[in-house]
């Protein structure tokens, strides 16, 4: 994952230049000076003031890992999922955190584009992982269960020529899996959802649509 401190230093340097630029506008554009100064002071906050992460997921040195997600399964085990890029390919991986250490990663998928993994824990102990994958016809949404630490068969929820990749997933107390996503068709975005119950996914159901927009659905179960 990216070095937060190095990126923070470059951001700090850029913010200092930005603040200097704001000062030059004090006399010629005095009415926007307070706004610029306020914005500059926000970016000048020292990165060292941010807390250090309690846990880090180790990845291969040559790989770029991003878009992480975390979830606890029914047994209380912490799982992490992430997208990893290496050798011009992207992969979806998950890891379990047990006894103070991360287990070896499970490779779930590898493709030219495989991105945005999401996790959802079912009451029966199953951990579900969903992600988007590029195929010849477009971007498809895929989900797979992990039972006793082993991945199961992949299930395709949404496919076709449209882009289906911004998504979220949650499991309710009855064990039903809910998945919502953004269905892009040319310049129109539509939010859809599907429910997995008794081993089957329901047909996609639209919620709403908007032109010239991008939407990122989020879901939560109380």
Secondary structure, DSSP 8 states (H G I E B T S, - for coil): ---HHHHHHHHHHHHHHHHHHHHHTTTTSHHHHHHHHHHHHHHTS-GGGS---S------TT-EEEEEEEEE-TT--EEEEEEEEETTEEEEEEEEEETTEE---EEEEEESSEEEEEEEE-TTS-EEEEEEEEETTEEEEEEEEEETTEEEEEEEEE-SSSEEEEEEEEE-TTS-EEEEEEEEETTEEEEEEEEEETTEE---EEEEEEET----------
